Amino acid sequence: MAGRFVSFANYDYLGLRPTPWSKRRRAVALEKFGIGALGSRLVGGQRSPHRSLETGLAKFLGVEDALTLVSGYLTM
């Protein structure tokens, strides 16, 4: 059965995955940081992209700081 649907199981809630901008950014990140099945931040430690993302989110939201979590269900 072919058709359009919305999946909330793949962490692409905003539909940004297929955009040319996101493809370029992923290529840059892959070249810079590599790829692998890494552990969570709690286990593997913080990496520079974590802090950059949080700093950018805080600035965008106009707040002092932000914290990103590995899973949406942990957010309250």
Predicted model as a PDB file, atoms N, CA, C, CB and O in Angstrom, pLDDT in the B-factor column:
MODEL        1                                                                  
ATOM      1  N   MET A   1       0.848  -1.177   0.000  1.00 51.00           N  
ATOM      2  CA  MET A   1       0.000   0.000   0.000  1.00 51.00           C  
ATOM      3  C   MET A   1       0.892   1.237   0.000  1.00 51.00           C  
ATOM      4  CB  MET A   1      -0.964  -0.001   1.223  1.00 51.00           C  
ATOM      5  O   MET A   1       1.619   1.478   0.963  1.00 51.00           O  
ATOM      6  N   ALA A   2       0.841   2.002  -1.046  1.00 62.00           N  
ATOM      7  CA  ALA A   2       1.643   3.229  -1.138  1.00 62.00           C  
ATOM      8  C   ALA A   2       0.798   4.421  -0.691  1.00 62.00           C  
ATOM      9  CB  ALA A   2       2.172   3.446  -2.594  1.00 62.00           C  
ATOM     10  O   ALA A   2      -0.421   4.443  -0.865  1.00 62.00           O  
ATOM     11  N   GLY A   3       1.472   5.398  -0.116  1.00 67.00           N  
ATOM     12  CA  GLY A   3       0.757   6.593   0.315  1.00 67.00           C  
ATOM     13  C   GLY A   3       1.625   7.430   1.220  1.00 67.00           C  
ATOM     14  O   GLY A   3       2.764   7.074   1.519  1.00 67.00           O  
ATOM     15  N   ARG A   4       1.085   8.528   1.647  1.00 75.00           N  
ATOM     16  CA  ARG A   4       1.828   9.416   2.543  1.00 75.00           C  
ATOM     17  C   ARG A   4       1.411   9.145   3.978  1.00 75.00           C  
ATOM     18  CB  ARG A   4       1.590  10.906   2.178  1.00 75.00           C  
ATOM     19  O   ARG A   4       0.246   8.861   4.258  1.00 75.00           O  
ATOM     20  N   PHE A   5       2.361   9.234   4.869  1.00 69.00           N  
ATOM     21  CA  PHE A   5       2.066   9.068   6.282  1.00 69.00           C  
ATOM     22  C   PHE A   5       3.087   9.850   7.097  1.00 69.00           C  
ATOM     23  CB  PHE A   5       2.069   7.569   6.680  1.00 69.00           C  
ATOM     24  O   PHE A   5       4.130  10.253   6.581  1.00 69.00           O  
ATOM     25  N   VAL A   6       2.783  10.058   8.352  1.00 67.00           N  
ATOM     26  CA  VAL A   6       3.695  10.742   9.262  1.00 67.00           C  
ATOM     27  C   VAL A   6       4.159   9.717  10.280  1.00 67.00           C  
ATOM     28  CB  VAL A   6       3.013  11.979   9.958  1.00 67.00           C  
ATOM     29  O   VAL A   6       3.342   9.066  10.933  1.00 67.00           O  
ATOM     30  N   SER A   7       5.471   9.573  10.414  1.00 65.00           N  
ATOM     31  CA  SER A   7       6.040   8.646  11.379  1.00 65.00           C  
ATOM     32  C   SER A   7       6.630   9.439  12.538  1.00 65.00           C  
ATOM     33  CB  SER A   7       7.117   7.743  10.720  1.00 65.00           C  
ATOM     34  O   SER A   7       7.440  10.344  12.335  1.00 65.00           O  
ATOM     35  N   PHE A   8       6.226   9.101  13.724  1.00 66.00           N  
ATOM     36  CA  PHE A   8       6.774   9.738  14.915  1.00 66.00           C  
ATOM     37  C   PHE A   8       7.780   8.818  15.612  1.00 66.00           C  
ATOM     38  CB  PHE A   8       5.645  10.121  15.882  1.00 66.00           C  
ATOM     39  O   PHE A   8       8.087   9.010  16.788  1.00 66.00           O  
ATOM     40  N   ALA A   9       8.288   7.823  14.889  1.00 71.00           N  
ATOM     41  CA  ALA A   9       9.220   6.857  15.462  1.00 71.00           C  
ATOM     42  C   ALA A   9      10.652   7.063  14.994  1.00 71.00           C  
ATOM     43  CB  ALA A   9       8.780   5.463  15.122  1.00 71.00           C  
ATOM     44  O   ALA A   9      11.526   6.276  15.358  1.00 71.00           O  
ATOM     45  N   ASN A  10      10.923   8.088  14.204  1.00 69.00           N  
ATOM     46  CA  ASN A  10      12.241   8.224  13.603  1.00 69.00           C  
ATOM     47  C   ASN A  10      12.959   9.528  13.909  1.00 69.00           C  
ATOM     48  CB  ASN A  10      12.121   8.082  12.150  1.00 69.00           C  
ATOM     49  O   ASN A  10      13.942   9.842  13.237  1.00 69.00           O  
ATOM     50  N   TYR A  11      12.519  10.291  14.879  1.00 68.00           N  
ATOM     51  CA  TYR A  11      13.175  11.529  15.293  1.00 68.00           C  
ATOM     52  C   TYR A  11      13.298  12.559  14.169  1.00 68.00           C  
ATOM     53  CB  TYR A  11      14.541  11.216  15.830  1.00 68.00           C  
ATOM     54  O   TYR A  11      14.236  13.357  14.165  1.00 68.00           O  
ATOM     55  N   ASP A  12      12.379  12.550  13.236  1.00 72.00           N  
ATOM     56  CA  ASP A  12      12.371  13.565  12.180  1.00 72.00           C  
ATOM     57  C   ASP A  12      11.014  14.272  12.199  1.00 72.00           C  
ATOM     58  CB  ASP A  12      12.653  12.924  10.771  1.00 72.00           C  
ATOM     59  O   ASP A  12      10.348  14.401  11.172  1.00 72.00           O  
ATOM     60  N   TYR A  13      10.631  14.718  13.373  1.00 68.00           N  
ATOM     61  CA  TYR A  13       9.317  15.305  13.578  1.00 68.00           C  
ATOM     62  C   TYR A  13       9.063  16.524  12.706  1.00 68.00           C  
ATOM     63  CB  TYR A  13       9.152  15.678  15.013  1.00 68.00           C  
ATOM     64  O   TYR A  13       7.920  16.791  12.335  1.00 68.00           O  
ATOM     65  N   LEU A  14      10.111  17.267  12.375  1.00 72.00           N  
ATOM     66  CA  LEU A  14       9.949  18.487  11.588  1.00 72.00           C  
ATOM     67  C   LEU A  14      10.151  18.257  10.098  1.00 72.00           C  
ATOM     68  CB  LEU A  14      10.913  19.537  12.067  1.00 72.00           C  
ATOM     69  O   LEU A  14      10.021  19.193   9.309  1.00 72.00           O  
ATOM     70  N   GLY A  15      10.464  17.032   9.697  1.00 73.00           N  
ATOM     71  CA  GLY A  15      10.640  16.728   8.282  1.00 73.00           C  
ATOM     72  C   GLY A  15      11.886  17.360   7.676  1.00 73.00           C  
ATOM     73  O   GLY A  15      11.893  17.694   6.492  1.00 73.00           O  
ATOM     74  N   LEU A  16      12.948  17.529   8.476  1.00 73.00           N  
ATOM     75  CA  LEU A  16      14.158  18.188   7.989  1.00 73.00           C  
ATOM     76  C   LEU A  16      15.139  17.230   7.314  1.00 73.00           C  
ATOM     77  CB  LEU A  16      14.846  18.882   9.129  1.00 73.00           C  
ATOM     78  O   LEU A  16      16.042  17.681   6.608  1.00 73.00           O  
ATOM     79  N   ARG A  17      14.985  15.950   7.509  1.00 76.00           N  
ATOM     80  CA  ARG A  17      15.930  14.971   6.996  1.00 76.00           C  
ATOM     81  C   ARG A  17      16.177  15.069   5.497  1.00 76.00           C  
ATOM     82  CB  ARG A  17      15.449  13.610   7.321  1.00 76.00           C  
ATOM     83  O   ARG A  17      17.336  15.007   5.085  1.00 76.00           O  
ATOM     84  N   PRO A  18      15.157  15.219   4.656  1.00 80.00           N  
ATOM     85  CA  PRO A  18      15.411  15.179   3.207  1.00 80.00           C  
ATOM     86  C   PRO A  18      15.804  16.515   2.573  1.00 80.00           C  
ATOM     87  CB  PRO A  18      14.199  14.673   2.521  1.00 80.00           C  
ATOM     88  O   PRO A  18      15.948  16.578   1.352  1.00 80.00           O  
ATOM     89  N   THR A  19      15.982  17.566   3.340  1.00 86.00           N  
ATOM     90  CA  THR A  19      16.255  18.869   2.731  1.00 86.00           C  
ATOM     91  C   THR A  19      17.708  18.979   2.275  1.00 86.00           C  
ATOM     92  CB  THR A  19      15.931  19.993   3.716  1.00 86.00           C  
ATOM     93  O   THR A  19      18.585  18.380   2.898  1.00 86.00           O  
ATOM     94  N   PRO A  20      17.984  19.720   1.216  1.00 90.00           N  
ATOM     95  CA  PRO A  20      19.370  19.909   0.762  1.00 90.00           C  
ATOM     96  C   PRO A  20      20.262  20.492   1.854  1.00 90.00           C  
ATOM     97  CB  PRO A  20      19.401  20.819  -0.460  1.00 90.00           C  
ATOM     98  O   PRO A  20      21.415  20.083   1.991  1.00 90.00           O  
ATOM     99  N   TRP A  21      19.745  21.441   2.631  1.00 88.00           N  
ATOM    100  CA  TRP A  21      20.525  22.039   3.713  1.00 88.00           C  
ATOM    101  C   TRP A  21      20.960  20.977   4.712  1.00 88.00           C  
ATOM    102  CB  TRP A  21      19.716  23.132   4.421  1.00 88.00           C  
ATOM    103  O   TRP A  21      22.131  20.922   5.089  1.00 88.00           O  
ATOM    104  N   SER A  22      20.023  20.128   5.147  1.00 86.00           N  
ATOM    105  CA  SER A  22      20.364  19.130   6.157  1.00 86.00           C  
ATOM    106  C   SER A  22      21.319  18.080   5.593  1.00 86.00           C  
ATOM    107  CB  SER A  22      19.096  18.458   6.689  1.00 86.00           C  
ATOM    108  O   SER A  22      22.160  17.557   6.325  1.00 86.00           O  
ATOM    109  N   LYS A  23      21.203  17.767   4.315  1.00 89.00           N  
ATOM    110  CA  LYS A  23      22.130  16.809   3.696  1.00 89.00           C  
ATOM    111  C   LYS A  23      23.544  17.360   3.694  1.00 89.00           C  
ATOM    112  CB  LYS A  23      21.692  16.476   2.258  1.00 89.00           C  
ATOM    113  O   LYS A  23      24.491  16.623   3.970  1.00 89.00           O  
ATOM    114  N   ARG A  24      23.707  18.639   3.388  1.00 92.00           N  
ATOM    115  CA  ARG A  24      25.038  19.256   3.409  1.00 92.00           C  
ATOM    116  C   ARG A  24      25.608  19.276   4.820  1.00 92.00           C  
ATOM    117  CB  ARG A  24      24.979  20.682   2.849  1.00 92.00           C  
ATOM    118  O   ARG A  24      26.782  18.967   5.028  1.00 92.00           O  
ATOM    119  N   ARG A  25      24.772  19.640   5.786  1.00 88.00           N  
ATOM    120  CA  ARG A  25      25.234  19.704   7.181  1.00 88.00           C  
ATOM    121  C   ARG A  25      25.636  18.318   7.687  1.00 88.00           C  
ATOM    122  CB  ARG A  25      24.133  20.300   8.089  1.00 88.00           C  
ATOM    123  O   ARG A  25      26.619  18.189   8.417  1.00 88.00           O  
ATOM    124  N   ARG A  26      24.890  17.291   7.310  1.00 86.00           N  
ATOM    125  CA  ARG A  26      25.246  15.935   7.727  1.00 86.00           C  
ATOM    126  C   ARG A  26      26.579  15.523   7.117  1.00 86.00           C  
ATOM    127  CB  ARG A  26      24.146  14.936   7.326  1.00 86.00           C  
ATOM    128  O   ARG A  26      27.389  14.879   7.783  1.00 86.00           O  
ATOM    129  N   ALA A  27      26.817  15.886   5.858  1.00 91.00           N  
ATOM    130  CA  ALA A  27      28.084  15.550   5.207  1.00 91.00           C  
ATOM    131  C   ALA A  27      29.258  16.217   5.921  1.00 91.00           C  
ATOM    132  CB  ALA A  27      28.056  15.971   3.729  1.00 91.00           C  
ATOM    133  O   ALA A  27      30.306  15.599   6.109  1.00 91.00           O  
ATOM    134  N   VAL A  28      29.082  17.470   6.315  1.00 93.00           N  
ATOM    135  CA  VAL A  28      30.130  18.192   7.035  1.00 93.00           C  
ATOM    136  C   VAL A  28      30.386  17.522   8.392  1.00 93.00           C  
ATOM    137  CB  VAL A  28      29.735  19.686   7.229  1.00 93.00           C  
ATOM    138  O   VAL A  28      31.537  17.312   8.774  1.00 93.00           O  
ATOM    139  N   ALA A  29      29.323  17.190   9.109  1.00 87.00           N  
ATOM    140  CA  ALA A  29      29.462  16.554  10.421  1.00 87.00           C  
ATOM    141  C   ALA A  29      30.110  15.178  10.300  1.00 87.00           C  
ATOM    142  CB  ALA A  29      28.093  16.431  11.104  1.00 87.00           C  
ATOM    143  O   ALA A  29      30.940  14.807  11.130  1.00 87.00           O  
ATOM    144  N   LEU A  30      29.740  14.429   9.282  1.00 89.00           N  
ATOM    145  CA  LEU A  30      30.328  13.110   9.066  1.00 89.00           C  
ATOM    146  C   LEU A  30      31.827  13.221   8.826  1.00 89.00           C  
ATOM    147  CB  LEU A  30      29.654  12.408   7.882  1.00 89.00           C  
ATOM    148  O   LEU A  30      32.609  12.449   9.381  1.00 89.00           O  
ATOM    149  N   GLU A  31      32.225  14.181   8.000  1.00 92.00           N  
ATOM    150  CA  GLU A  31      33.645  14.383   7.715  1.00 92.00           C  
ATOM    151  C   GLU A  31      34.411  14.814   8.971  1.00 92.00           C  
ATOM    152  CB  GLU A  31      33.819  15.430   6.607  1.00 92.00           C  
ATOM    153  O   GLU A  31      35.540  14.377   9.190  1.00 92.00           O  
ATOM    154  N   LYS A  32      33.810  15.654   9.779  1.00 88.00           N  
ATOM    155  CA  LYS A  32      34.485  16.198  10.958  1.00 88.00           C  
ATOM    156  C   LYS A  32      34.511  15.227  12.137  1.00 88.00           C  
ATOM    157  CB  LYS A  32      33.812  17.477  11.381  1.00 88.00           C  
ATOM    158  O   LYS A  32      35.539  15.086  12.799  1.00 88.00           O  
ATOM    159  N   PHE A  33      33.378  14.553  12.405  1.00 82.00           N  
ATOM    160  CA  PHE A  33      33.256  13.750  13.618  1.00 82.00           C  
ATOM    161  C   PHE A  33      33.228  12.249  13.378  1.00 82.00           C  
ATOM    162  CB  PHE A  33      32.029  14.142  14.345  1.00 82.00           C  
ATOM    163  O   PHE A  33      33.376  11.473  14.322  1.00 82.00           O  
ATOM    164  N   GLY A  34      33.041  11.827  12.131  1.00 82.00           N  
ATOM    165  CA  GLY A  34      32.940  10.397  11.846  1.00 82.00           C  
ATOM    166  C   GLY A  34      31.578   9.852  12.224  1.00 82.00           C  
ATOM    167  O   GLY A  34      30.651  10.609  12.508  1.00 82.00           O  
ATOM    168  N   ILE A  35      31.465   8.547  12.225  1.00 78.00           N  
ATOM    169  CA  ILE A  35      30.192   7.901  12.534  1.00 78.00           C  
ATOM    170  C   ILE A  35      30.454   6.628  13.313  1.00 78.00           C  
ATOM    171  CB  ILE A  35      29.391   7.598  11.245  1.00 78.00           C  
ATOM    172  O   ILE A  35      31.503   6.002  13.165  1.00 78.00           O  
ATOM    173  N   GLY A  36      29.521   6.257  14.122  1.00 71.00           N  
ATOM    174  CA  GLY A  36      29.643   5.024  14.885  1.00 71.00           C  
ATOM    175  C   GLY A  36      28.500   4.900  15.867  1.00 71.00           C  
ATOM    176  O   GLY A  36      27.760   5.853  16.108  1.00 71.00           O  
ATOM    177  N   ALA A  37      28.370   3.725  16.423  1.00 65.00           N  
ATOM    178  CA  ALA A  37      27.324   3.472  17.418  1.00 65.00           C  
ATOM    179  C   ALA A  37      27.875   3.900  18.778  1.00 65.00           C  
ATOM    180  CB  ALA A  37      26.882   1.948  17.428  1.00 65.00           C  
ATOM    181  O   ALA A  37      28.385   3.077  19.538  1.00 65.00           O  
ATOM    182  N   LEU A  38      27.770   5.162  19.066  1.00 68.00           N  
ATOM    183  CA  LEU A  38      28.314   5.704  20.302  1.00 68.00           C  
ATOM    184  C   LEU A  38      27.317   5.552  21.439  1.00 68.00           C  
ATOM    185  CB  LEU A  38      28.694   7.172  20.123  1.00 68.00           C  
ATOM    186  O   LEU A  38      26.112   5.437  21.214  1.00 68.00           O  
ATOM    187  N   GLY A  39      27.822   5.553  22.633  1.00 71.00           N  
ATOM    188  CA  GLY A  39      26.960   5.512  23.802  1.00 71.00           C  
ATOM    189  C   GLY A  39      26.324   6.877  24.039  1.00 71.00           C  
ATOM    190  O   GLY A  39      26.667   7.862  23.387  1.00 71.00           O  
ATOM    191  N   SER A  40      25.413   6.912  24.964  1.00 72.00           N  
ATOM    192  CA  SER A  40      24.758   8.174  25.307  1.00 72.00           C  
ATOM    193  C   SER A  40      25.763   9.121  25.949  1.00 72.00           C  
ATOM    194  CB  SER A  40      23.561   7.933  26.255  1.00 72.00           C  
ATOM    195  O   SER A  40      26.867   8.722  26.319  1.00 72.00           O  
ATOM    196  N   ARG A  41      25.370  10.351  26.071  1.00 74.00           N  
ATOM    197  CA  ARG A  41      26.201  11.367  26.700  1.00 74.00           C  
ATOM    198  C   ARG A  41      26.555  10.992  28.133  1.00 74.00           C  
ATOM    199  CB  ARG A  41      25.496  12.712  26.675  1.00 74.00           C  
ATOM    200  O   ARG A  41      27.660  11.265  28.599  1.00 74.00           O  
ATOM    201  N   LEU A  42      25.620  10.370  28.820  1.00 74.00           N  
ATOM    202  CA  LEU A  42      25.844   9.938  30.199  1.00 74.00           C  
ATOM    203  C   LEU A  42      26.997   8.940  30.273  1.00 74.00           C  
ATOM    204  CB  LEU A  42      24.564   9.316  30.782  1.00 74.00           C  
ATOM    205  O   LEU A  42      27.808   8.985  31.199  1.00 74.00           O  
ATOM    206  N   VAL A  43      27.063   8.047  29.301  1.00 77.00           N  
ATOM    207  CA  VAL A  43      28.086   7.005  29.285  1.00 77.00           C  
ATOM    208  C   VAL A  43      29.361   7.474  28.585  1.00 77.00           C  
ATOM    209  CB  VAL A  43      27.548   5.756  28.600  1.00 77.00           C  
ATOM    210  O   VAL A  43      30.463   7.265  29.094  1.00 77.00           O  
ATOM    211  N   GLY A  44      29.214   8.106  27.420  1.00 74.00           N  
ATOM    212  CA  GLY A  44      30.364   8.451  26.590  1.00 74.00           C  
ATOM    213  C   GLY A  44      30.922   9.848  26.796  1.00 74.00           C  
ATOM    214  O   GLY A  44      31.981  10.180  26.262  1.00 74.00           O  
ATOM    215  N   GLY A  45      30.229  10.657  27.554  1.00 75.00           N  
ATOM    216  CA  GLY A  45      30.694  12.018  27.784  1.00 75.00           C  
ATOM    217  C   GLY A  45      30.158  12.998  26.747  1.00 75.00           C  
ATOM    218  O   GLY A  45      29.609  12.608  25.717  1.00 75.00           O  
ATOM    219  N   GLN A  46      30.330  14.252  27.046  1.00 77.00           N  
ATOM    220  CA  GLN A  46      29.846  15.318  26.158  1.00 77.00           C  
ATOM    221  C   GLN A  46      30.843  15.549  25.039  1.00 77.00           C  
ATOM    222  CB  GLN A  46      29.608  16.629  26.943  1.00 77.00           C  
ATOM    223  O   GLN A  46      32.054  15.531  25.259  1.00 77.00           O  
ATOM    224  N   ARG A  47      30.332  15.764  23.848  1.00 77.00           N  
ATOM    225  CA  ARG A  47      31.161  16.098  22.695  1.00 77.00           C  
ATOM    226  C   ARG A  47      30.832  17.524  22.267  1.00 77.00           C  
ATOM    227  CB  ARG A  47      30.935  15.090  21.518  1.00 77.00           C  
ATOM    228  O   ARG A  47      29.776  18.049  22.621  1.00 77.00           O  
ATOM    229  N   SER A  48      31.714  18.144  21.520  1.00 78.00           N  
ATOM    230  CA  SER A  48      31.516  19.547  21.149  1.00 78.00           C  
ATOM    231  C   SER A  48      30.190  19.821  20.441  1.00 78.00           C  
ATOM    232  CB  SER A  48      32.641  19.992  20.269  1.00 78.00           C  
ATOM    233  O   SER A  48      29.618  20.888  20.661  1.00 78.00           O  
ATOM    234  N   PRO A  49      29.665  18.918  19.600  1.00 82.00           N  
ATOM    235  CA  PRO A  49      28.367  19.216  18.973  1.00 82.00           C  
ATOM    236  C   PRO A  49      27.223  19.364  19.972  1.00 82.00           C  
ATOM    237  CB  PRO A  49      28.021  18.131  17.989  1.00 82.00           C  
ATOM    238  O   PRO A  49      26.279  20.115  19.726  1.00 82.00           O  
ATOM    239  N   HIS A  50      27.301  18.650  21.102  1.00 83.00           N  
ATOM    240  CA  HIS A  50      26.253  18.782  22.120  1.00 83.00           C  
ATOM    241  C   HIS A  50      26.171  20.232  22.602  1.00 83.00           C  
ATOM    242  CB  HIS A  50      26.525  17.828  23.315  1.00 83.00           C  
ATOM    243  O   HIS A  50      25.100  20.839  22.623  1.00 83.00           O  
ATOM    244  N   ARG A  51      27.315  20.761  22.985  1.00 88.00           N  
ATOM    245  CA  ARG A  51      27.318  22.118  23.545  1.00 88.00           C  
ATOM    246  C   ARG A  51      26.964  23.156  22.488  1.00 88.00           C  
ATOM    247  CB  ARG A  51      28.687  22.441  24.153  1.00 88.00           C  
ATOM    248  O   ARG A  51      26.262  24.124  22.778  1.00 88.00           O  
ATOM    249  N   SER A  52      27.442  22.959  21.275  1.00 90.00           N  
ATOM    250  CA  SER A  52      27.115  23.895  20.187  1.00 90.00           C  
ATOM    251  C   SER A  52      25.612  23.922  19.935  1.00 90.00           C  
ATOM    252  CB  SER A  52      27.863  23.507  18.892  1.00 90.00           C  
ATOM    253  O   SER A  52      25.023  24.989  19.762  1.00 90.00           O  
ATOM    254  N   LEU A  53      24.997  22.746  19.915  1.00 89.00           N  
ATOM    255  CA  LEU A  53      23.545  22.660  19.709  1.00 89.00           C  
ATOM    256  C   LEU A  53      22.810  23.382  20.834  1.00 89.00           C  
ATOM    257  CB  LEU A  53      23.088  21.182  19.631  1.00 89.00           C  
ATOM    258  O   LEU A  53      21.895  24.165  20.576  1.00 89.00           O  
ATOM    259  N   GLU A  54      23.201  23.127  22.063  1.00 92.00           N  
ATOM    260  CA  GLU A  54      22.510  23.740  23.198  1.00 92.00           C  
ATOM    261  C   GLU A  54      22.700  25.251  23.241  1.00 92.00           C  
ATOM    262  CB  GLU A  54      22.999  23.128  24.495  1.00 92.00           C  
ATOM    263  O   GLU A  54      21.765  25.985  23.561  1.00 92.00           O  
ATOM    264  N   THR A  55      23.887  25.712  22.925  1.00 95.00           N  
ATOM    265  CA  THR A  55      24.145  27.155  22.888  1.00 95.00           C  
ATOM    266  C   THR A  55      23.294  27.815  21.807  1.00 95.00           C  
ATOM    267  CB  THR A  55      25.646  27.438  22.637  1.00 95.00           C  
ATOM    268  O   THR A  55      22.696  28.868  22.032  1.00 95.00           O  
ATOM    269  N   GLY A  56      23.245  27.187  20.631  1.00 95.00           N  
ATOM    270  CA  GLY A  56      22.423  27.718  19.539  1.00 95.00           C  
ATOM    271  C   GLY A  56      20.943  27.717  19.870  1.00 95.00           C  
ATOM    272  O   GLY A  56      20.231  28.671  19.555  1.00 95.00           O  
ATOM    273  N   LEU A  57      20.474  26.644  20.508  1.00 94.00           N  
ATOM    274  CA  LEU A  57      19.060  26.583  20.900  1.00 94.00           C  
ATOM    275  C   LEU A  57      18.725  27.663  21.917  1.00 94.00           C  
ATOM    276  CB  LEU A  57      18.721  25.201  21.474  1.00 94.00           C  
ATOM    277  O   LEU A  57      17.688  28.320  21.814  1.00 94.00           O  
ATOM    278  N   ALA A  58      19.598  27.847  22.896  1.00 96.00           N  
ATOM    279  CA  ALA A  58      19.354  28.877  23.916  1.00 96.00           C  
ATOM    280  C   ALA A  58      19.287  30.258  23.289  1.00 96.00           C  
ATOM    281  CB  ALA A  58      20.448  28.843  24.990  1.00 96.00           C  
ATOM    282  O   ALA A  58      18.417  31.062  23.625  1.00 96.00           O  
ATOM    283  N   LYS A  59      20.203  30.528  22.385  1.00 97.00           N  
ATOM    284  CA  LYS A  59      20.203  31.832  21.710  1.00 97.00           C  
ATOM    285  C   LYS A  59      18.926  32.007  20.891  1.00 97.00           C  
ATOM    286  CB  LYS A  59      21.448  31.976  20.798  1.00 97.00           C  
ATOM    287  O   LYS A  59      18.299  33.066  20.932  1.00 97.00           O  
ATOM    288  N   PHE A  60      18.545  30.976  20.154  1.00 95.00           N  
ATOM    289  CA  PHE A  60      17.333  31.019  19.330  1.00 95.00           C  
ATOM    290  C   PHE A  60      16.088  31.246  20.187  1.00 95.00           C  
ATOM    291  CB  PHE A  60      17.188  29.717  18.528  1.00 95.00           C  
ATOM    292  O   PHE A  60      15.199  32.014  19.819  1.00 95.00           O  
ATOM    293  N   LEU A  61      16.038  30.572  21.328  1.00 95.00           N  
ATOM    294  CA  LEU A  61      14.875  30.681  22.214  1.00 95.00           C  
ATOM    295  C   LEU A  61      14.912  31.916  23.109  1.00 95.00           C  
ATOM    296  CB  LEU A  61      14.776  29.449  23.073  1.00 95.00           C  
ATOM    297  O   LEU A  61      13.913  32.257  23.743  1.00 95.00           O  
ATOM    298  N   GLY A  62      16.059  32.584  23.160  1.00 97.00           N  
ATOM    299  CA  GLY A  62      16.183  33.770  23.998  1.00 97.00           C  
ATOM    300  C   GLY A  62      16.224  33.445  25.476  1.00 97.00           C  
ATOM    301  O   GLY A  62      15.694  34.193  26.298  1.00 97.00           O  
ATOM    302  N   VAL A  63      16.858  32.321  25.817  1.00 97.00           N  
ATOM    303  CA  VAL A  63      16.978  31.912  27.208  1.00 97.00           C  
ATOM    304  C   VAL A  63      18.455  31.800  27.585  1.00 97.00           C  
ATOM    305  CB  VAL A  63      16.246  30.568  27.450  1.00 97.00           C  
ATOM    306  O   VAL A  63      19.333  31.835  26.723  1.00 97.00           O  
ATOM    307  N   GLU A  64      18.710  31.668  28.879  1.00 97.00           N  
ATOM    308  CA  GLU A  64      20.084  31.632  29.375  1.00 97.00           C  
ATOM    309  C   GLU A  64      20.847  30.390  28.913  1.00 97.00           C  
ATOM    310  CB  GLU A  64      20.083  31.693  30.885  1.00 97.00           C  
ATOM    311  O   GLU A  64      22.019  30.485  28.549  1.00 97.00           O  
ATOM    312  N   ASP A  65      20.195  29.234  28.925  1.00 95.00           N  
ATOM    313  CA  ASP A  65      20.864  27.993  28.551  1.00 95.00           C  
ATOM    314  C   ASP A  65      19.819  26.973  28.120  1.00 95.00           C  
ATOM    315  CB  ASP A  65      21.719  27.443  29.725  1.00 95.00           C  
ATOM    316  O   ASP A  65      18.620  27.169  28.318  1.00 95.00           O  
ATOM    317  N   ALA A  66      20.290  25.888  27.531  1.00 93.00           N  
ATOM    318  CA  ALA A  66      19.401  24.806  27.098  1.00 93.00           C  
ATOM    319  C   ALA A  66      20.093  23.481  27.340  1.00 93.00           C  
ATOM    320  CB  ALA A  66      19.009  24.958  25.599  1.00 93.00           C  
ATOM    321  O   ALA A  66      21.320  23.418  27.407  1.00 93.00           O  
ATOM    322  N   LEU A  67      19.314  22.426  27.471  1.00 87.00           N  
ATOM    323  CA  LEU A  67      19.827  21.087  27.660  1.00 87.00           C  
ATOM    324  C   LEU A  67      19.105  20.165  26.686  1.00 87.00           C  
ATOM    325  CB  LEU A  67      19.647  20.613  29.134  1.00 87.00           C  
ATOM    326  O   LEU A  67      17.874  20.135  26.655  1.00 87.00           O  
ATOM    327  N   THR A  68      19.855  19.422  25.901  1.00 83.00           N  
ATOM    328  CA  THR A  68      19.227  18.458  24.994  1.00 83.00           C  
ATOM    329  C   THR A  68      19.350  17.069  25.595  1.00 83.00           C  
ATOM    330  CB  THR A  68      19.877  18.506  23.575  1.00 83.00           C  
ATOM    331  O   THR A  68      20.330  16.748  26.267  1.00 83.00           O  
ATOM    332  N   LEU A  69      18.344  16.258  25.343  1.00 76.00           N  
ATOM    333  CA  LEU A  69      18.309  14.901  25.877  1.00 76.00           C  
ATOM    334  C   LEU A  69      18.232  13.898  24.732  1.00 76.00           C  
ATOM    335  CB  LEU A  69      17.114  14.720  26.840  1.00 76.00           C  
ATOM    336  O   LEU A  69      17.820  14.238  23.623  1.00 76.00           O  
ATOM    337  N   VAL A  70      18.625  12.680  25.006  1.00 69.00           N  
ATOM    338  CA  VAL A  70      18.672  11.657  23.965  1.00 69.00           C  
ATOM    339  C   VAL A  70      17.275  11.220  23.517  1.00 69.00           C  
ATOM    340  CB  VAL A  70      19.451  10.452  24.460  1.00 69.00           C  
ATOM    341  O   VAL A  70      17.118  10.759  22.387  1.00 69.00           O  
ATOM    342  N   SER A  71      16.280  11.348  24.355  1.00 65.00           N  
ATOM    343  CA  SER A  71      14.932  10.887  24.009  1.00 65.00           C  
ATOM    344  C   SER A  71      13.886  11.909  24.413  1.00 65.00           C  
ATOM    345  CB  SER A  71      14.634   9.542  24.677  1.00 65.00           C  
ATOM    346  O   SER A  71      13.952  12.486  25.499  1.00 65.00           O  
ATOM    347  N   GLY A  72      12.935  12.123  23.546  1.00 56.00           N  
ATOM    348  CA  GLY A  72      11.875  13.089  23.804  1.00 56.00           C  
ATOM    349  C   GLY A  72      11.049  12.752  25.024  1.00 56.00           C  
ATOM    350  O   GLY A  72      10.555  13.652  25.703  1.00 56.00           O  
ATOM    351  N   TYR A  73      10.884  11.446  25.324  1.00 58.00           N  
ATOM    352  CA  TYR A  73      10.035  11.080  26.457  1.00 58.00           C  
ATOM    353  C   TYR A  73      10.639  11.478  27.796  1.00 58.00           C  
ATOM    354  CB  TYR A  73       9.775   9.594  26.445  1.00 58.00           C  
ATOM    355  O   TYR A  73       9.940  11.474  28.809  1.00 58.00           O  
ATOM    356  N   LEU A  74      11.944  11.829  27.822  1.00 55.00           N  
ATOM    357  CA  LEU A  74      12.575  12.271  29.073  1.00 55.00           C  
ATOM    358  C   LEU A  74      12.298  13.749  29.348  1.00 55.00           C  
ATOM    359  CB  LEU A  74      14.090  12.026  29.021  1.00 55.00           C  
ATOM    360  O   LEU A  74      12.573  14.237  30.444  1.00 55.00           O  
ATOM    361  N   THR A  75      11.763  14.453  28.373  1.00 54.00           N  
ATOM    362  CA  THR A  75      11.552  15.887  28.500  1.00 54.00           C  
ATOM    363  C   THR A  75      10.273  16.177  29.271  1.00 54.00           C  
ATOM    364  CB  THR A  75      11.501  16.544  27.124  1.00 54.00           C  
ATOM    365  O   THR A  75       9.241  15.547  29.038  1.00 54.00           O  
ATOM    366  N   MET A  76      10.347  17.125  30.180  1.00 52.00           N  
ATOM    367  CA  MET A  76       9.149  17.526  30.916  1.00 52.00           C  
ATOM    368  C   MET A  76       9.005  19.020  30.884  1.00 52.00           C  
ATOM    369  CB  MET A  76       9.195  17.031  32.360  1.00 52.00           C  
ATOM    370  O   MET A  76       8.054  19.561  31.449  1.00 52.00           O  
TER     371      MET A  76                                                      
ENDMDL                                                                          
END                                                                             
